[in-house]
Amino acid sequence: MKRTITAAAATVALAGLVLTGCSGQAAPAEEEGPVTLTVSVWNYDQTPEFKALFEAFEAENPDITIEPVDILADDYAEKLTTMLSGGDTTDVLTMKNVTDYSRYANRGQLLDVTDTVNAMDTDKIAGLDPYQVDDVYYAVPYRQDFWLLYYNKGLFDAAGLDYPDHITWDEYADLAAKLTDDAANPKVYGSYQHTWRSVTQATAAAQTDGDLLSGDYGFMDDQYELFLGLQQSGSALDYATAKSQQISYRTMFETGQAAMMPMGSWYIAGIKAAIDGGTSTVDWGVAPLPQVESGEDTVTFGSPTAFAINTKSAHQAAAKKFLEFAAGEEGAKAIAAIGVVPAYGSDAVAEAFTALPTDDLSVTTFNEPKTVALEMPVSENTSDISTILDEEHDLIMVGEASVGDGIGAMDDRVTSEVLG
């Protein structure tokens, strides 16, 4: 599924989606007296959007206190799955991606919130489509991200190179080689590709019209060869090291160890927080994600992030109030102010978004029309297919399987184990 984001929408992720649904649930009764609402999050101290949302919500709802349930980002999906399987009662659950959402919704672990969605101004909320399951919504998106290229202006300037303005992947590899400094301590890599499979697979799917649910993954071949070539040449940190040592992409970029890095728009808030907090002095900008061919329209990928309610929550009325706030204009303004792209779009939200660098390339990158493919399509097979793609991705990137063998294993396993 692809959606074109217009120039105005790129800043605030505004989409003209009007969706319908029906809910057979009666609204839960309003709770009297103070309520403590627990919300699952990841890396709370390094993810400023959560604190911004929680403080803004508490200011408008003084009888409700938000208590974050903090989980390590890399362990989030596994931990949340275990919690829900064990009957955990955390009230609000952050849906980090639509793959996990599909899993929880199909297991009946999320509350039907169609009534909450229907009460909102849905034509101003981007990213609702993936959360509709048989005309029912089990989550509401509050964030709508797309991927772009972060680059270190200081390293480009020191190397006498032009900034990466609408480059191809071949040009990206060439720049990465020129920007790599083996003599620096620590070493400066020309590029860093994080360990998530989407960096390779979702990029390839978006830019070749590939289908991640198809069982036919030959479209990934070139992207894998490119990224493997970068690490083999020393222009990128090798995957095995990044994975085994749980390297933070933020550390790589904010300390100047990576000159370029494909990453989601949510990271704008992370850089802003690091600079504001004095932990980084990186002079940064953003450019469009590199493309396969020069002169092509910008094609990237992205995904909404949402809040859902645990069916075992004891505070469902308060939880629904939080969802409506987070996905509405006030919540959107709170996270836009720190550099997070909200799902809700309006003029007021656009005015609140001030974290982006003001150079021409960064502004153009954010505002130009672009095609944004959904990071992972949603179906009843999404979770099972995603697991297989993750496993084979690891084997390819650590060198235990060739690109051809790894892609062949994806084809065979998805076809026989899931689609067959």
Protein Blocks (a to p, Z undefined) as FASTA:
>chain_A
ZZdddfklmmnopacdddddddfbdcddddedjdddddddehkllmmklmmmmmmmmmmm
mmbccddddddfklmmmmmmmmmmnopabfbdcdfbfklmmmmmmnopaccfklmmmmpc
fklcghklmmpgghiafbdcfbdcdddddddfklmmmnopacdehiafklmmmmmmmmpc
fkbccdddfbdcdfbfklmmmmmmmmnopafknopaklmmmmmmmmmmmmmnopaccfkl
mmmnopafklmmmnopafbdcddfklmmmmmmmmmnopaccdcdddddddfbghiacddd
dddddddddfkbcblmlmmmmmmmmmmmklmmmmmmnopacfbdcfklmmmmmkbcfbfk
lmmmmmpccddddfbacdfklmmmmmmmmmmmmmmmnopacfklmmmmmmmmmmmmmmZZ
